[in-house]
């Protein structure tokens, strides 16, 4: 079986040494190079043609997110596994959007790192459940934002009134249209926004700052 070629990218030499020592015990993993920042990482990918780049995020100069973005643009077949101590929502979303196919905390280093490498090499994603939840929530939020931009002016007006507590009959009277028309608009709102029920529409309107609490 061919060895998995790795490029280690981290601005701390001691940390890279630790990873090298850990992975050096596996016969199917070959560390072909190292880099201490994002700019160097991009150059080393061209030089060593690794299968996987194990990438830190917070580094001087070009960070790991931008490096991942450039690597995926220039070398789309190279896979990036982000290994970071900053396990927050922004980093999770940004690294995946940049093209990373794996994300894990430095606190989890050990057999899990080897598992991540083997998983990614097989063409699969390696994302902890917490990371998946964050990414899915962001996707849903963005999808709903896009859906909101697709609402008509009348639908937005009705959504605001629903959030302010108006009943369908009261909205109909205020807008001088029939309650049946309001019901039709409410159904379309729910479908477009992927929401179900009166309460969900109110919560959505509040999150969108369409109405003051």
C-alpha positions in Angstrom: 0.0 0.0 0.0 1.3 3.5 -0.9 2.2 5.7 2.0 0.2 8.8 2.8 2.4 11.9 2.1 1.9 14.6 4.7 3.0 18.2 5.0 3.0 19.6 8.6 2.2 23.3 8.9 2.6 25.0 12.3 4.5 28.0 13.6 5.8 26.1 16.7 8.7 23.8 15.9 8.2 21.9 19.1 4.7 21.0 18.2 5.7 19.9 14.7 8.4 17.7 16.3 5.8 16.1 18.5 3.5 15.3 15.6 6.5 13.9 13.6 7.4 11.7 16.6 3.8 10.5 16.9 3.2 9.7 13.2 6.7 8.3 12.7 5.6 5.1 14.3 3.1 4.4 11.5 4.6 2.7 8.4 1.9 4.0 6.1 2.5 7.7 6.8 5.4 9.7 5.4 6.0 13.2 6.5 7.6 14.8 3.4 8.0 18.3 4.6 7.2 21.1 7.1 6.2 24.7 7.0 6.0 27.4 9.7 3.4 29.7 8.1 0.8 29.8 5.4 2.9 31.3 2.7 5.6 28.7 3.2 2.9 26.0 3.2 1.7 27.0 -0.3 5.2 26.9 -1.6 6.0 23.5 0.1 2.8 22.0 -1.4 4.2 22.8 -4.8 7.6 21.4 -3.9 6.6 18.1 -2.2 3.1 17.4 -3.6 1.7 15.9 -0.4 -1.6 14.0 -0.2 -2.6 15.8 3.0 -1.7 19.0 4.6 -2.0 19.1 8.4 -2.7 22.8 8.9 -2.6 25.1 11.9 -4.8 28.2 11.8 -3.2 30.9 13.9 0.2 31.7 12.3 2.1 34.9 11.6 1.8 36.3 8.1 -0.6 34.2 6.1 -2.9 32.2 8.4 -4.1 28.7 7.9 -7.5 29.6 6.5 -6.0 31.7 3.7 -3.3 29.1 3.1 -6.0 26.4 2.8 -8.0 28.6 0.3 -4.9 29.1 -1.9 -3.8 25.5 -1.7 -7.3 24.3 -2.8 -7.4 26.8 -5.6 -4.0 25.8 -7.0 -3.9 22.2 -6.0 -7.5 20.9 -5.7 -6.5 17.3 -5.2 -4.5 18.1 -2.0 -6.6 17.5 1.1 -6.3 19.8 4.1 -6.8 18.7 7.8 -7.0 21.6 10.1 -5.5 21.0 13.5 -6.1 24.0 15.9 -6.4 25.1 19.5 -9.0 27.7 18.6 -12.2 25.6 18.5 -14.7 28.3 17.8 -17.6 28.7 15.4 -15.9 31.2 13.1 -12.9 29.0 12.5 -15.0 25.9 11.9 -17.1 27.6 9.3 -14.2 29.5 7.7 -11.9 26.5 7.3 -14.6 24.3 5.7 -15.6 27.1 3.4 -11.9 27.5 2.5 -11.9 23.9 1.4 -10.7 21.9 4.4 -12.0 18.3 4.6 -11.0 17.7 8.2 -11.1 19.7 11.5 -10.0 18.7 14.9 -8.7 20.2 18.2 -5.0 19.9 19.2 -6.3 18.6 22.5 -7.5 15.5 20.7 -4.1 14.6 19.2 -3.2 10.9 19.4 -4.9 8.0 17.8 -7.6 10.3 16.6 -5.2 12.2 14.4 -4.2 8.9 12.7 -7.8 8.1 12.3 -8.4 11.5 10.7 -5.6 11.1 8.3 -6.8 7.6 7.2 -10.4 8.9 6.9 -9.4 11.8 4.7 -7.1 9.8 2.5 -10.1 7.6 1.7 -11.9 10.6 0.4 -14.2 11.1 3.4 -14.7 14.1 5.7 -13.4 14.1 9.2 -15.5 16.5 11.2 -16.4 16.1 14.9 -20.2 16.2 15.7 -19.9 19.6 17.2 -18.3 21.0 14.1 -21.0 19.4 11.9 -23.7 21.0 14.0 -22.2 24.4 13.7 -21.8 24.1 9.9 -25.3 22.8 9.4 -26.7 25.6 11.5 -24.8 28.2 9.5 -26.0 26.6 6.3 -29.6 26.8 7.4 -29.2 30.4 8.5 -27.6 31.4 5.2 -30.3 29.6 3.3 -33.0 31.4 5.2 -31.3 34.7 4.7 -31.2 34.0 0.9 -34.9 33.0 1.1 -35.7 36.3 2.9 -34.2 38.3 0.1 -36.6 36.4 -2.2 -39.7 37.5 -0.3 -42.1 40.0 -1.9 -42.7 43.4 -0.2 -46.1 42.2 0.8 -44.8 39.0 2.4 -42.2 41.0 4.4 -44.9 43.3 5.5 -47.1 40.5 6.7 -44.1 38.8 8.4 -43.5 41.9 10.4 -47.1 42.2 11.5 -47.2 38.5 12.5 -44.1 39.1 14.7 -45.8 42.1 16.3 -48.7 39.9 17.4 -51.3 40.7 14.9 -53.8 37.9 14.1 -54.6 37.0 10.5 -57.9 38.9 10.7 -56.3 42.0 12.2 -53.6 41.9 9.4 -56.3 41.5 6.8 -58.2 44.6 8.2 -55.0 46.6 8.4 -53.9 45.8 4.8 -57.5 45.8 3.4 -57.3 42.3 2.0 -59.2 39.1 2.9 -58.2 36.7 5.7 -58.0 34.0 3.1 -55.3 35.9 1.3 -53.4 36.4 4.5 -53.5 32.6 5.1 -52.1 32.1 1.6 -49.3 34.5 2.3 -48.5 32.8 5.6 -48.3 29.4 3.9 -45.9 30.9 1.3 -43.8 32.5 4.0 -43.4 29.2 5.8 -42.5 27.4 2.6 -39.9 30.0 1.4 -38.2 30.3 4.8 -38.4 26.6 5.7 -40.3 27.4 8.9 -43.3 25.7 10.5 -46.0 27.5 12.5 -46.7 30.9 14.0 -44.0 30.7 16.7 -41.2 29.9 14.2 -42.2 32.9 12.1 -42.1 35.2 15.1 -38.7 33.9 16.2 -37.3 34.3 12.7 -38.6 37.9 12.5 -36.9 38.8 15.8 -33.6 37.2 14.7 -33.8 39.3 11.5 -34.4 42.5 13.6 -37.7 43.0 11.8 -39.4 43.7 15.1 -38.2 44.9 18.5 -38.6 42.6 21.5 
